[in-house]
Amino acid sequence: MRVVIQRCSHAECVVDRQIISSISSGMMLLVGFGKEDTEDDIDFLIHKIVHLRIFSDENGKINKSIKEVRGQILAISQFTLYADLKKGNRPSFTETMPYDEAKRMYDVFIRKLKEHVEVFPGVFGADMKIDFVNDGPVTICLDSKNVG
């Protein structure tokens, strides 16, 4: 499972010219699932996400988690996080989880993440337009198979 975390001061998801989800400040997540991922990967990365200290404390040091600052999360499904460019310039997506299983995993991810913080999802499989302001900028890439 892969997640790109971007600290943001604003984020919104638009589908068919309608705002589906919007947050004022917190994290914008891009979330992708690989063929081998399980709910253990979800649990592991949720723990990392909600405890990740990327928000400033009263002294301006990056020392607080999303829970501590009571931030919100916009979580967007993003299968292209598994793009493979080893051969040529056209991405291969052979390592991505099949659509139906990935949708179920995304739904589980959203449900479990909501147990910890306020979460606003995108629309799985839709053509989404994501507008956000990366605060910092702060961007962190997590892979459940490569994080200790």
C-alpha positions in Angstrom: 0.0 0.0 0.0 1.3 3.4 -0.9 0.3 6.8 0.5 1.5 10.2 -0.5 0.9 12.7 2.4 0.8 16.4 1.7 0.3 18.9 4.5 -2.2 21.4 3.2 -3.9 24.6 4.2 -6.9 23.9 1.9 -7.9 20.9 -0.3 -11.0 20.0 -2.3 -12.1 17.2 -4.6 -14.3 18.1 -7.6 -16.2 15.6 -9.8 -18.4 16.7 -12.7 -17.8 20.4 -11.7 -19.2 19.8 -8.2 -17.2 19.9 -5.0 -17.5 16.5 -3.5 -15.2 17.0 -0.5 -13.4 19.9 1.0 -11.1 20.6 4.0 -9.7 23.7 5.5 -6.4 22.4 6.8 -4.7 19.1 7.5 -3.5 16.5 5.1 -4.3 15.6 1.5 -3.6 11.9 0.9 -3.2 10.0 -2.3 -3.8 6.3 -1.6 -3.0 3.3 -3.8 -3.2 -0.5 -3.3 -0.9 -3.2 -4.7 -1.9 -6.8 -5.4 -0.3 -8.1 -2.2 -1.8 -5.6 0.2 -4.0 -6.7 3.1 -5.9 -5.0 5.9 -2.6 -5.2 8.0 -1.1 -2.7 5.5 -4.0 -0.4 6.1 -3.7 -0.6 9.9 0.1 -0.1 9.7 -0.2 3.0 7.5 -3.1 4.5 9.4 -1.0 4.3 12.6 1.8 6.1 10.8 -0.5 8.8 9.3 -2.3 9.7 12.5 0.9 9.9 14.5 3.1 11.5 11.9 4.5 14.7 13.4 4.4 17.2 10.5 2.5 20.1 12.0 4.1 23.0 13.8 4.0 23.4 17.6 3.8 26.7 19.5 7.6 27.2 18.9 7.3 26.7 15.1 8.9 23.3 15.2 7.4 20.4 13.2 6.4 18.4 16.2 2.6 17.8 16.2 0.4 15.1 14.7 -2.9 15.6 12.8 -4.7 14.5 15.9 -3.0 17.1 18.1 -3.9 20.0 15.7 -7.4 18.6 15.1 -6.7 18.7 11.3 -8.8 17.1 8.6 -7.9 14.7 5.9 -8.9 14.6 2.2 -8.2 11.0 1.1 -8.1 10.3 -2.7 -7.8 6.9 -4.3 -4.8 6.9 -6.7 -3.9 3.6 -8.5 -1.2 5.4 -10.5 1.0 5.3 -7.4 1.9 1.8 -8.6 3.0 2.9 -12.1 6.0 0.9 -13.3 8.3 2.6 -15.8 11.1 0.0 -15.9 10.4 -0.7 -19.6 9.8 2.3 -21.9 7.8 5.5 -21.2 4.3 4.2 -21.0 3.4 3.2 -17.4 2.5 -0.3 -16.6 0.0 -1.0 -13.8 0.4 -4.7 -13.5 1.1 -4.5 -9.7 -2.1 -2.6 -8.9 -4.8 -4.3 -7.0 -7.9 -5.2 -9.2 -10.6 -2.6 -9.2 -13.3 -4.3 -7.0 -10.8 -5.4 -4.4 -9.1 -2.0 -4.4 -12.5 -0.3 -3.9 -13.2 -2.5 -0.9 -9.8 -1.8 0.6 -10.2 2.0 0.0 -13.6 1.8 1.8 -12.0 -0.1 4.7 -9.1 2.5 4.8 -11.6 5.4 5.0 -13.7 3.7 7.7 -10.8 2.9 9.9 -9.1 6.3 9.4 -12.4 7.9 10.5 -12.0 6.2 13.8 -9.0 8.6 14.5 -9.6 11.9 12.6 -12.1 13.7 10.5 -11.9 12.3 6.9 -13.4 13.4 3.6 -13.1 10.9 0.8 -12.9 11.3 -3.0 -15.0 9.2 -5.3 -13.3 5.9 -6.1 -12.7 5.4 -9.8 -14.0 8.8 -10.8 -12.3 11.4 -12.9 -11.5 13.8 -10.0 -10.0 17.3 -10.1 -8.0 17.9 -6.9 -7.2 21.4 -5.9 -5.0 22.1 -2.8 -2.4 24.3 -1.3 0.6 22.3 -0.1 1.7 24.0 3.2 5.4 24.2 3.6 5.6 22.4 1.2 5.6 19.2 3.1 5.2 15.9 1.1 5.9 12.4 2.5 5.7 9.1 0.6 4.9 6.0 2.5 5.0 2.4 1.3 3.8 -0.3 3.7 6.3 -2.7 2.3 9.3 -0.3 2.8 8.6 1.5 6.0 10.2 0.4 9.3 
